[in-house]
Amino acid sequence: MRTIGVVTVGRSDFGLYRSVLREILVTPGLRLRIFVTGMHLSPEFGLTVDQIREEGFKNLELVESLLSSDTPTGIAKSMGLGTLGFADAFGRSKPDILLVLGDRFEMHAAVLAALPFKIPVAHIHGGEVTEGAIDDALRHSITKLSHLHFPATAGYARRLRQMGEESWRIVVSGAPSLDNLLALQIPPRSELVAKMVRPLPNKFFLVTYHPVTLEFERAGWQIKELLAAIKASGVPALFTMPNADTNGRVIRSEIEKFVTIHPESQWVENLGVLYFTAMAHAEAMLGNSSSGLIEAASFQLPVVNVGTRQDGRERPSNVVDCDNNRADILKAVKRVLSKKFQLVRCVGRNPQYAGGAAKIITRTLKNIPLGDRLIRKKFIDLKSRK
């Protein structure tokens, strides 16, 4: 049996993994072990490890890594705490391959701890760019610490080769979250309504806004500008709360105050699979979440991408970018709600769907030979490529 260790740090990745986790479970010769850390273990973020258990996943290894602080000092200490925690975890239970996703600092801590253990690391969603966040540097660092790469598109694969990665290590898989949209029965609107503490209007914006970590000093002003634009639009908002990033509590506080003053809007910590239901029924999505640039296109959901956090990512045709000021946000909102935009949005299929990411990833994890060739990386110079 080959043990595949999977690191999950919060709702930001677990929903994306779901199809891959289930595919590993049903594949002969593979054993799944889930390393649960970060926001999953924090009551402040909903203690979502319980949701993992409720979905029937077992063989969990819990790794404490998150301090109750969103200051730069607190985040840096959490990174160190995560590395210590994963060092102990890998000392107890060393997987044959470690599967990670994305760009979170908790994910980076796990990959860094795996290095001296010579654990091969497989990385999903490498090669992407988010110029407004520290996640950008973390993602590229994870790439250089990884031995297999599952980028979502051919363009992202080219970036990995540009970073010196050998071509045989790179397998374009598409975004695994899009498998979920095909495999899952999207819950009906009635289930979304039942989860709400207030009535859900027929027309609402889905709003997911995270700290722009390279601009964290401006987080208070930025969220106030977004909220002012939402108020001016006259459309109620359904907010999901931000991740554990620098000054995330500032954004939380402003959202809570807004909802208190505007009771037609409301917030939830997270929606789980109901997030897809919200996408299916919202008038538009506002914020700076990667879900607006990846999953939303599958619902032909108009997206107003606010600010610089996602600068550098590929954009499907349902996305309109704007600056992080109320006038520009409101202008973008009016554009995506216009009849003209409704006619041209989401032409063709979602560009990050490659035809079954979970099967592509799992097949590679099962069949890749383990040993020195996988662990010992070579840097391929651009001039060496034909």
C-alpha positions in Angstrom: 0.0 0.0 0.0 1.2 3.5 -0.9 0.2 6.1 1.7 -0.8 9.5 0.3 -0.7 12.2 3.0 -3.0 15.2 2.2 -2.6 18.5 4.0 -5.7 20.6 4.5 -5.6 23.9 6.4 -9.2 25.2 6.1 -12.3 25.6 4.0 -10.1 27.4 1.4 -8.7 24.1 0.2 -10.8 21.3 1.6 -13.7 21.9 -0.8 -11.2 21.9 -3.7 -9.7 18.6 -2.6 -12.9 16.7 -2.1 -13.0 14.9 -5.5 -9.3 13.9 -5.1 -9.8 12.6 -1.6 -12.7 10.4 -2.7 -10.8 9.1 -5.7 -7.8 8.2 -3.5 -10.1 6.3 -1.2 -11.5 4.1 -3.9 -8.2 3.5 -5.7 -6.7 0.0 -5.0 -3.1 0.2 -3.6 -3.6 3.7 -2.1 -4.2 4.6 1.6 -5.3 8.1 2.5 -4.1 10.0 5.5 -5.3 13.5 6.1 -3.1 16.0 8.0 -5.6 18.6 9.4 -4.2 21.9 10.5 -4.7 25.7 10.5 -8.2 27.2 10.6 -9.8 23.7 10.7 -8.8 23.4 14.4 -9.8 26.9 15.4 -13.3 27.6 17.0 -12.9 31.2 15.6 -13.1 29.8 12.1 -15.8 27.3 12.7 -13.8 24.3 13.9 -14.3 22.8 10.5 -12.4 19.6 11.3 -15.9 18.4 12.5 -17.2 18.8 8.9 -14.3 16.6 7.7 -15.4 13.9 10.1 -19.1 14.4 9.2 -18.3 13.6 5.6 -16.9 10.3 6.7 -13.2 10.9 6.3 -11.1 9.0 8.8 -7.4 8.4 9.5 -6.9 12.1 10.5 -3.7 13.5 12.0 -4.3 16.8 13.8 -1.5 19.4 13.7 -1.9 22.6 15.7 -0.3 25.5 13.9 -2.4 28.7 14.3 -2.0 31.3 17.0 -5.0 33.5 17.8 -3.3 36.6 16.2 -3.6 38.2 12.8 -0.6 40.5 13.2 2.6 40.0 11.1 4.3 38.7 14.3 1.4 36.3 14.9 1.4 35.0 11.3 5.2 34.5 11.3 5.0 32.6 14.6 2.2 30.4 13.3 4.5 29.5 10.3 7.1 28.4 12.8 4.6 26.6 15.0 3.3 24.7 11.9 6.8 23.6 10.9 7.4 22.2 14.4 4.0 20.5 14.4 4.5 18.8 11.1 8.0 17.7 12.1 6.5 15.8 15.0 3.7 14.5 12.7 6.0 13.2 10.0 8.2 11.7 12.7 5.2 9.6 13.8 3.7 8.9 10.4 5.7 9.5 7.3 3.6 9.3 4.1 5.0 8.0 0.8 3.9 11.1 -1.0 2.6 14.4 0.5 -0.2 16.1 -1.5 -0.6 19.9 -1.0 -2.6 22.6 -2.6 -2.2 26.3 -3.3 -0.3 28.9 -1.3 -1.3 29.2 2.3 1.4 29.8 4.9 0.2 26.7 6.9 0.7 24.6 3.7 4.2 26.0 3.2 5.0 25.0 6.8 4.1 21.4 6.1 6.1 21.3 2.9 9.2 22.8 4.6 9.0 20.2 7.4 8.8 17.4 4.7 12.1 18.4 3.2 14.6 16.8 5.6 12.4 13.6 5.7 12.9 13.3 1.9 9.1 13.0 1.5 8.1 13.6 -2.2 5.7 16.5 -2.4 3.0 16.8 -5.0 1.6 20.3 -5.5 -1.8 21.3 -7.0 -2.4 24.8 -8.4 1.3 25.8 -8.9 2.4 28.2 -11.5 -0.3 30.8 -10.7 0.3 34.4 -9.7 -1.4 36.5 -7.1 0.6 39.7 -7.0 -1.2 41.3 -4.1 -0.6 38.7 -1.5 2.3 37.0 0.3 0.7 33.8 -1.0 2.5 34.5 -4.3 5.9 34.0 -2.8 4.7 31.0 -0.8 3.3 29.3 -3.8 6.5 29.6 -5.8 8.5 28.5 -2.8 6.3 25.4 -2.6 6.9 24.8 -6.3 10.7 24.6 -5.7 10.1 22.3 -2.6 7.8 20.0 -4.6 8.6 17.0 -6.8 5.3 16.7 -8.8 3.2 19.5 -10.1 -0.5 19.5 -11.1 -1.1 22.9 -12.6 -4.6 23.9 -13.7 -3.8 25.1 -17.2 -1.1 24.8 -19.9 -0.2 28.5 -19.2 0.5 27.7 -15.6 2.6 24.7 -16.7 4.7 26.9 -18.8 5.5 29.1 -15.8 6.6 26.0 -13.9 9.0 25.1 -16.7 10.2 28.7 -16.7 11.0 28.2 -12.9 13.4 25.4 -13.9 11.1 22.4 -13.3 11.6 19.3 -15.4 8.8 18.7 -17.9 8.2 15.1 -16.8 7.3 16.3 -13.3 4.5 18.5 -14.6 1.0 17.1 -15.3 -1.8 19.5 -16.4 -4.8 18.4 -14.4 -7.2 21.2 -14.4 -8.8 22.6 -11.2 -10.0 19.7 -9.0 -12.8 21.8 -7.6 -14.5 21.7 -11.0 -14.8 17.9 -10.7 -16.9 18.6 -7.6 -19.4 20.5 -9.7 -19.9 17.5 -11.9 -19.8 14.8 -9.2 -21.8 16.6 -6.5 -25.5 17.1 -6.4 -25.6 20.9 -5.8 -27.9 21.4 -2.8 -31.1 23.2 -3.6 -31.7 26.9 -2.7 -34.0 25.7 0.2 -31.0 24.2 2.0 -29.1 27.5 1.7 -32.1 29.4 3.0 -32.4 26.9 5.9 -28.8 27.7 6.9 -29.4 31.4 7.1 -30.3 33.2 10.4 -32.2 35.9 8.4 -34.4 35.6 5.3 -32.4 35.3 2.1 -33.6 37.8 -0.5 -34.4 36.6 -4.1 -31.6 38.9 -5.3 -28.3 39.1 -3.4 -24.6 39.4 -3.9 -22.2 36.7 -2.8 -19.3 38.5 -1.2 -16.0 36.9 -0.2 -13.2 39.4 0.6 -9.8 38.5 2.1 -7.0 40.7 3.3 -4.6 41.9 0.6 -1.6 40.8 2.6 0.9 43.0 0.8 -1.3 46.0 1.6 -2.5 44.8 5.1 -2.1 48.3 6.5 -5.0 49.5 4.3 -7.3 46.6 5.1 -9.7 48.8 7.1 -10.1 51.4 4.3 -10.4 48.8 1.6 -13.2 46.9 3.2 -15.1 50.1 4.0 -14.9 51.1 0.4 -16.3 47.7 -0.7 -19.1 48.0 1.9 -19.9 51.5 0.7 -20.3 50.3 -2.9 -22.6 47.4 -1.8 -24.7 49.9 0.1 -24.9 52.2 -2.9 -25.9 49.3 -5.2 -29.0 48.6 -3.2 -28.5 44.9 -3.4 -28.2 42.9 -0.1 -25.1 40.9 0.5 -24.4 37.4 1.7 -20.9 37.5 3.2 -18.5 34.6 3.9 -15.8 35.5 6.3 -12.1 36.0 5.5 -9.2 33.6 6.0 -6.7 33.8 8.9 -4.5 36.4 7.2 -2.8 39.6 8.4 -5.5 42.0 9.6 -8.3 39.6 8.8 -10.0 40.6 12.1 -10.3 44.2 10.8 -12.3 42.9 7.8 -14.5 40.7 10.0 -15.3 43.6 12.4 -16.4 45.9 9.5 -18.6 43.2 8.0 -20.3 42.5 11.3 -20.9 46.2 11.8 -22.3 46.5 8.3 -24.7 43.6 8.8 -25.9 45.1 12.1 -26.8 48.3 10.4 -28.2 46.7 7.2 -30.2 43.6 8.4 -31.2 42.7 4.8 -27.6 41.5 4.5 -26.0 38.7 6.6 -22.7 36.8 7.1 -21.8 33.2 7.6 -18.4 31.8 8.7 -18.4 29.4 5.7 -21.0 27.6 3.6 -19.3 24.3 2.7 -20.9 22.8 -0.4 -23.7 25.4 -0.1 -21.1 27.9 -1.4 -21.9 26.4 -4.8 -25.6 26.8 -4.2 -25.0 30.5 -3.4 -23.0 30.8 -6.6 -25.9 29.3 -8.6 -28.4 31.8 -7.2 -26.5 35.0 -6.6 -26.8 38.0 -8.9 -23.1 38.5 -8.9 -20.0 37.7 -6.8 -17.9 40.5 -5.3 -14.6 40.4 -3.6 -11.1 39.1 -4.2 -11.4 35.3 -3.8 -9.8 32.8 -6.2 -13.2 31.1 -6.3 -14.4 34.1 -8.4 -11.7 33.3 -11.0 -12.0 29.5 -11.0 -15.4 28.0 -10.0 -17.7 31.0 -10.7 -17.3 30.6 -14.5 -19.0 27.2 -14.3 -22.1 28.9 -13.0 -21.9 31.8 -15.5 -21.8 34.0 -12.4 -20.7 37.6 -13.0 -17.7 38.5 -10.8 -16.4 41.8 -9.7 -12.8 41.2 -8.7 -11.8 44.0 -6.4 -8.2 45.3 -6.0 -4.8 43.7 -6.6 -5.0 40.4 -4.6 -5.6 38.2 -7.7 -3.4 40.2 -10.1 -1.6 37.8 -12.4 -4.2 35.0 -12.6 -5.9 34.0 -15.8 -9.3 35.5 -16.1 -12.4 33.9 -17.7 -14.9 36.2 -19.5 -17.3 36.5 -16.5 -14.8 38.5 -14.5 -14.5 42.3 -14.4 -11.6 43.8 -12.5 -11.7 47.1 -10.6 -9.7 49.2 -8.2 -10.4 49.1 -4.5 -12.5 52.3 -4.2 -16.2 52.6 -4.0 -16.7 54.5 -7.3 -14.8 51.9 -9.3 -16.4 49.0 -7.6 -19.9 50.4 -8.1 -19.1 51.1 -11.8 -18.0 47.4 -12.2 -21.2 46.2 -10.4 -23.4 48.1 -12.8 -21.4 46.7 -15.7 -21.8 43.0 -14.7 -25.5 43.5 -14.1 -26.1 45.1 -17.5 -27.9 43.3 -20.2 -24.9 43.6 -22.6 -22.6 41.9 -20.1 -25.2 39.1 -19.5 -25.0 38.2 -23.3 -21.2 37.8 -23.4 -20.2 36.4 -20.1 -18.8 32.9 -19.8 -18.5 32.0 -23.5 -17.4 28.4 -23.8 -16.5 26.0 -21.0 -14.5 26.9 -17.9 -10.9 27.3 -19.0 -9.6 25.6 -15.9 -11.5 22.3 -16.6 -9.2 19.7 -18.1 -11.5 16.6 -17.9 -11.3 14.9 -14.6 -8.6 16.3 -12.4 -9.1 13.8 -9.6 -8.5 10.8 -11.8 -5.4 12.5 -13.4 -3.9 13.4 -10.0 -4.7 10.0 -8.4 -3.4 8.0 -11.3 -0.1 9.9 -11.2 0.2 9.5 -7.4 -0.3 5.7 -7.7 2.0 5.1 -10.7 4.9 7.5 -10.3 8.0 5.5 -9.3 9.3 6.4 -5.9 13.0 6.8 -5.2 16.1 8.9 -6.0 15.0 10.2 -9.4 11.8 11.7 -7.9 13.6 13.2 -4.9 16.7 14.5 -6.6 15.6 17.5 -8.7 17.4 19.1 -11.6 17.1 22.7 -12.6 16.4 23.1 -16.3 17.7 26.4 -17.8 15.5 28.0 -20.4 18.4 28.0 -22.9 18.5 24.2 -22.6 15.0 23.8 -24.0 14.4 23.2 -27.6 
